[in-house]
Amino acid sequence: MIGKQKIGKTFTPLLNYLFSKEGALLIGGNMVGENAQELAAEFLFSKQLNPRVEKPVYHATLSVPSGEYIPDAKWRAIALDYLEGMGLDQNLFAIIRHTDREHDHIHIAASRIKLDEKGTCVSDSWNYLRSEKLIQKLEEKYDLAPASRSFNKERLLKRVPLILQMLSQKMYPWMNH
């Protein structure tokens, strides 16, 4: 499974995009709204819980390789586990399925602002690494085809000498002679 994510400022453009695709289907969430406008109004409520948050929008796309199909109920379960793993399980969210590509995929639109008394904002620190580790666990749990990883420890370790050389050249230019 492949996961992509973005953090943004406003919900309306995201929701308009998600619902504009032919065959787009709201398959889950914890909100009452059923279309882009209704969901945007609900997300606005969560933004009011903590107006200081500049980027309250969390958008994740989860997809499987072409030829692999996941029923709606299983996508909902995967999305709920993903949200919990990313710390977004106490937040407003909607799960929208798209059928516009060869690969089966869903989009998760979520508020980064928790529905607690403080309007706590979920941290976005190390989001990409956390997401990749979480996706590996979900692949095992739901018996999904593993995807190639963008974070590769072996590749990073091979690059360490080059990175150190580049840093030393910038920090100590007089030593390059």
C-alpha positions in Angstrom: 0.0 0.0 0.0 1.2 3.5 -0.8 0.5 6.5 1.4 0.8 10.1 0.5 -0.1 13.0 2.8 -0.3 16.8 2.8 -1.0 19.5 5.4 -3.0 22.5 4.2 -4.8 25.7 5.2 -8.4 25.3 4.0 -10.8 22.5 3.7 -13.1 23.8 0.9 -10.7 23.4 -2.1 -9.7 19.9 -0.9 -13.3 18.7 -0.5 -14.3 20.3 -3.8 -11.5 18.3 -5.5 -12.4 15.1 -3.7 -16.0 15.2 -4.6 -15.4 16.5 -8.2 -14.1 13.2 -9.4 -16.5 11.0 -11.3 -17.5 8.1 -9.1 -16.3 9.8 -5.9 -18.1 8.2 -2.9 -18.1 9.1 0.8 -17.6 5.7 2.4 -16.9 6.7 6.0 -16.2 9.3 8.6 -17.5 10.7 11.8 -19.4 13.7 10.3 -23.0 14.4 9.4 -22.3 16.1 6.1 -22.7 14.2 2.8 -21.1 16.6 0.3 -18.2 19.0 0.0 -20.1 22.1 1.3 -21.7 20.4 4.3 -18.4 18.8 5.3 -16.5 22.1 4.9 -19.0 23.7 7.3 -18.4 21.0 9.9 -14.6 21.2 9.5 -14.9 25.0 10.1 -16.3 24.2 13.5 -13.1 22.3 14.4 -11.0 25.2 13.2 -12.8 27.5 15.6 -11.7 25.2 18.5 -8.1 26.5 17.9 -8.0 29.5 15.6 -4.2 29.7 16.1 -3.5 26.6 13.9 -2.4 27.9 10.5 -2.6 24.5 8.8 -5.5 22.5 10.2 -6.1 20.3 7.1 -4.7 16.8 7.0 -5.1 15.0 3.6 -3.9 11.4 3.2 -4.2 9.2 0.1 -3.9 5.4 0.6 -3.7 3.2 -2.5 -3.0 -0.3 -3.5 -1.4 -1.6 -6.7 -3.4 -2.0 -9.9 -5.4 -5.3 -9.9 -5.8 -5.3 -6.1 -9.4 -4.3 -5.0 -10.5 -3.5 -1.4 -14.2 -3.5 -0.4 -15.5 -0.3 1.3 -15.8 -2.0 4.7 -12.1 -3.0 4.6 -11.1 0.5 3.4 -13.0 2.0 6.4 -11.2 -0.3 8.8 -7.8 0.5 7.3 -8.6 4.2 7.4 -9.7 4.1 11.0 -6.5 2.2 12.0 -4.4 4.7 10.0 -6.1 7.7 11.7 -5.5 6.2 15.1 -1.9 5.4 14.3 -1.3 9.0 13.1 -3.0 10.4 16.3 -6.1 11.7 14.4 -8.7 9.4 15.9 -10.2 12.1 18.1 -10.6 14.5 15.1 -13.2 15.1 12.5 -12.6 13.1 9.3 -14.2 11.9 6.1 -13.1 9.0 3.9 -13.8 9.4 0.2 -13.2 6.6 -2.3 -12.1 7.4 -5.9 -12.4 5.1 -8.9 -10.8 7.5 -11.4 -7.4 5.6 -11.6 -6.3 2.1 -12.4 -5.3 1.6 -8.8 -7.9 1.4 -6.0 -7.5 4.3 -3.5 -9.1 6.4 -0.8 -8.6 9.9 0.4 -8.9 10.9 4.1 -9.7 14.5 4.8 -9.2 15.2 8.5 -8.9 18.1 10.9 -5.6 18.3 12.8 -7.5 19.8 15.7 -8.7 17.3 18.2 -12.3 17.5 19.5 -11.1 18.0 23.1 -11.6 20.9 25.5 -8.4 22.5 24.4 -8.6 22.1 20.6 -5.2 20.4 20.7 -3.4 20.3 17.4 -2.0 17.0 16.3 1.8 17.4 15.6 3.0 16.9 12.1 6.6 16.1 13.2 8.0 13.1 11.5 4.7 12.5 9.7 6.2 10.8 6.7 8.3 8.4 8.6 5.4 7.6 11.0 3.1 7.1 8.1 5.5 4.7 6.3 6.0 2.6 9.5 2.2 2.5 10.1 1.5 1.5 6.5 3.9 -1.5 6.9 1.9 -2.6 9.9 -1.4 -2.2 8.1 -0.1 -4.2 5.1 0.7 -7.1 7.4 -2.6 -6.7 9.4 -4.8 -6.6 6.3 -2.7 -8.8 4.0 -2.0 -6.1 1.5 0.8 -6.1 -1.2 3.8 -4.2 0.2 4.9 -1.1 -1.6 8.4 0.2 -2.1 9.5 2.6 0.6 10.8 6.1 0.2 12.7 5.9 3.4 15.4 3.3 3.1 17.8 2.9 5.9 20.4 1.0 3.8 20.3 3.7 1.1 20.7 6.4 3.8 23.7 4.7 5.4 25.4 4.4 2.0 25.1 8.2 1.6 26.4 9.1 5.1 30.1 9.5 3.9 29.1 11.7 1.0 26.9 13.8 3.3 29.7 14.2 5.8 32.1 15.2 3.1 29.7 17.8 1.7 29.1 19.2 5.2 32.8 19.4 6.0 33.5 21.2 2.7 30.9 23.8 3.6 31.9 24.2 7.2 35.7 24.0 6.8 36.4 25.3 3.2 40.1 25.9 4.1 40.6 22.2 4.5 39.8 21.4 0.9 43.3 22.4 -0.4 
